[in-house]
Amino acid sequence: MIAAHSRVSNQRRQQIRLPRRSTGWPGRGGSNSFLPSGGVGFLLAEYERGEGRHVSVRGEKGQTLVEFALVLPILLLLVIGMLEFGRVLNAWLIVSNGAREGARYATVRASEAEVIARVKEACPTLDSDSLVVEVTGAQGPIGSPVAVRVESAIELVPLIGALFPENPFPVGAEAVMALE
C-alpha cells in the first residue's frame, strides 16, 4: 500500500507545477523570463510526455547518410586547401627570410657565391636545387643598394594543384639593403 502511494502517475506528474524562483537581484524582484509560465515543472512534464523526442519517419532513415555523403567532399576540399595554403605561406616565409639573410650578408662585402651559399643555409626545409638566387649590386660603392631575389617552387597536392594553372606554385621574395 505504501509503494502505491509513493508512485506518482504520469498524469499527476504532468499536472505538478513547481513554484518559480526569482533570478533578479535580492530585494529588487525579477522573474525567470526564459522559462514558460509553469517553471521547471512545466519542462519536466513536457519531457516526460515525449514532446521534443525525434521519431524517424520511414522515408527519412538514410537522409543523414546522404547529406553527409554530399557534404564530405566539399569539407575535405576545404581542409586540404587550408593545409596547402599553410604550406605555401610557410615556404614564402622561409624564402623571404632567406632573401633578407642574403641581403644582410651581402652588405658586408661578401661575394655572390658566398651570398648564394648563405641563402641556401637560411632555407633548410626547401629543396636547395629548386632555389633560384639572384644577387645584384654586391660589388658597388659603399651606400649603394644590394638586392637579393630568391625564388622557389612548391609542388601542390594533385587535388588542389589541378585548380591552379601553375603547378608547382612559384614563391619568391626580394630584399634590398645598402652596402656598408
C-alpha positions as CSV (number, residue, x, y, z in Angstrom):
1,M,0.0,0.0,0.0
2,I,2.8,2.4,0.8
3,A,4.5,1.7,-2.5
4,A,1.3,2.5,-4.4
5,H,1.2,6.0,-2.7
6,S,4.8,6.7,-3.4
7,R,4.4,6.3,-7.1
8,V,3.0,9.3,-9.0
9,S,1.1,8.7,-12.1
10,N,2.2,10.3,-15.4
11,Q,-1.0,12.2,-15.5
12,R,-0.4,13.6,-12.0
13,R,3.2,14.4,-12.8
14,Q,2.1,16.4,-15.8
15,Q,-0.1,18.5,-13.5
16,I,2.7,19.2,-11.0
17,R,3.9,22.8,-11.2
18,L,6.9,23.8,-9.1
19,P,7.0,27.3,-7.8
20,R,9.1,29.8,-9.8
21,R,12.1,31.3,-8.2
22,S,13.4,34.8,-8.9
23,T,16.7,35.2,-10.6
24,G,16.8,39.0,-10.1
25,W,18.9,40.9,-7.5
26,P,17.9,40.4,-3.9
27,G,15.2,42.9,-2.9
28,R,14.6,44.0,-6.5
29,G,12.3,41.3,-7.7
30,G,12.8,39.7,-11.0
31,S,11.5,36.7,-12.9
32,N,12.5,33.7,-14.8
33,S,11.8,35.2,-18.2
34,F,13.4,32.3,-20.0
35,L,11.0,29.7,-18.6
36,P,7.4,29.2,-19.6
37,S,4.8,30.2,-17.0
38,G,4.9,26.7,-15.4
39,G,8.5,27.0,-14.4
40,V,10.7,23.9,-14.1
41,G,7.8,21.6,-13.5
42,F,6.4,22.5,-16.9
43,L,9.7,21.5,-18.5
44,L,9.7,18.2,-16.6
45,A,6.2,17.4,-17.8
46,E,7.0,18.2,-21.4
47,Y,10.0,15.9,-21.3
48,E,8.1,13.0,-19.8
49,R,5.2,13.4,-22.3
50,G,7.7,12.7,-25.1
51,E,7.5,16.1,-26.7
52,G,10.8,17.1,-28.3
53,R,11.8,13.5,-29.0
54,H,12.6,12.7,-32.6
55,V,10.7,9.9,-34.1
56,S,12.1,8.9,-37.5
57,V,9.7,8.5,-40.4
58,R,10.2,5.5,-42.6
59,G,11.5,7.5,-45.6
60,E,14.0,9.6,-43.6
61,K,16.2,6.8,-42.2
62,G,19.0,7.3,-44.7
63,Q,18.7,11.1,-45.1
64,T,21.5,11.9,-42.7
65,L,23.9,9.5,-44.5
66,V,23.1,11.0,-47.9
67,E,23.6,14.6,-46.6
68,F,26.9,13.5,-45.1
69,A,28.0,12.0,-48.4
70,L,27.1,15.2,-50.2
71,V,28.9,17.5,-47.7
72,L,32.1,15.3,-47.1
73,P,33.9,16.0,-50.5
74,I,33.4,19.8,-50.1
75,L,34.6,19.6,-46.5
76,L,37.7,17.6,-47.4
77,L,38.5,20.0,-50.2
78,L,38.3,22.9,-47.8
79,V,40.5,21.2,-45.2
80,I,43.1,20.1,-47.8
81,G,43.0,23.6,-49.3
82,M,43.7,25.2,-45.9
83,L,46.7,22.8,-45.3
84,E,48.1,23.6,-48.8
85,F,47.7,27.3,-48.1
86,G,49.7,26.8,-44.9
87,R,52.4,25.0,-46.8
88,V,52.7,27.8,-49.4
89,L,52.7,30.5,-46.7
90,N,55.4,28.7,-44.8
91,A,57.5,28.4,-48.0
92,W,57.0,32.1,-48.6
93,L,58.1,33.0,-45.1
94,I,61.2,30.8,-45.5
95,V,62.1,32.3,-48.9
96,S,61.5,35.9,-47.5
97,N,63.8,35.2,-44.6
98,G,66.4,33.7,-46.9
99,A,66.4,36.8,-49.1
100,R,66.7,39.1,-46.0
101,E,69.5,37.0,-44.7
102,G,71.3,37.0,-48.0
103,A,71.0,40.8,-48.4
104,R,72.3,41.4,-44.9
105,Y,75.2,39.1,-45.6
106,A,75.9,40.9,-48.9
107,T,76.1,44.3,-47.2
108,V,79.4,43.4,-45.6
109,R,81.2,42.9,-48.9
110,A,80.7,39.1,-49.5
111,S,81.0,37.6,-52.9
112,E,78.0,36.4,-54.9
113,A,78.9,32.7,-54.3
114,E,79.1,33.3,-50.5
115,V,75.7,35.1,-50.6
116,I,74.1,32.2,-52.5
117,A,75.5,29.7,-50.0
118,R,74.2,31.8,-47.1
119,V,70.7,31.9,-48.6
120,K,70.7,28.1,-49.1
121,E,71.7,27.7,-45.4
122,A,68.9,30.0,-44.4
123,C,66.3,27.9,-46.3
124,P,67.0,24.4,-44.9
125,T,63.5,23.0,-45.4
126,L,63.3,23.9,-49.1
127,D,64.9,21.9,-51.8
128,S,68.2,23.7,-52.4
129,D,68.2,22.6,-56.1
130,S,64.9,24.4,-56.7
131,L,66.1,27.6,-55.1
132,V,67.0,30.4,-57.6
133,V,69.1,33.1,-56.0
134,E,69.9,36.4,-57.9
135,V,72.3,38.9,-56.4
136,T,72.6,42.4,-57.9
137,G,74.8,45.3,-56.9
138,A,77.1,43.3,-54.5
139,Q,80.3,44.9,-55.7
140,G,79.2,48.6,-55.8
141,P,80.4,51.5,-53.7
142,I,79.5,52.0,-50.0
143,G,75.9,53.1,-49.6
144,S,74.7,51.7,-52.9
145,P,71.8,49.1,-52.8
146,V,72.3,45.4,-53.0
147,A,69.3,43.3,-53.9
148,V,68.9,39.6,-53.3
149,R,66.0,37.8,-55.0
150,V,65.1,34.3,-54.0
151,E,62.6,32.1,-55.9
152,S,61.4,28.6,-55.3
153,A,58.5,26.3,-56.5
154,I,56.2,24.4,-54.2
155,E,54.6,21.2,-55.5
156,L,50.9,21.2,-54.6
157,V,48.8,18.2,-53.8
158,P,47.2,16.9,-57.1
159,L,43.7,17.7,-55.9
160,I,44.5,21.3,-55.1
161,G,47.1,21.6,-57.8
162,A,44.5,20.9,-60.5
163,L,42.7,24.1,-59.5
164,F,45.8,26.3,-60.3
165,P,47.3,26.7,-63.7
166,E,50.8,26.9,-62.3
167,N,51.8,23.7,-60.5
168,P,54.4,23.8,-59.0
169,F,53.3,27.0,-57.4
170,P,56.0,29.8,-57.6
171,V,57.1,31.5,-54.4
172,G,59.5,34.4,-54.3
173,A,60.8,37.3,-52.3
174,E,63.3,40.1,-52.7
175,A,65.3,42.1,-50.1
176,V,67.2,45.3,-50.7
177,M,69.8,46.8,-48.3
178,A,72.6,49.4,-48.5
179,L,76.2,48.2,-48.7
180,E,78.4,49.0,-45.7
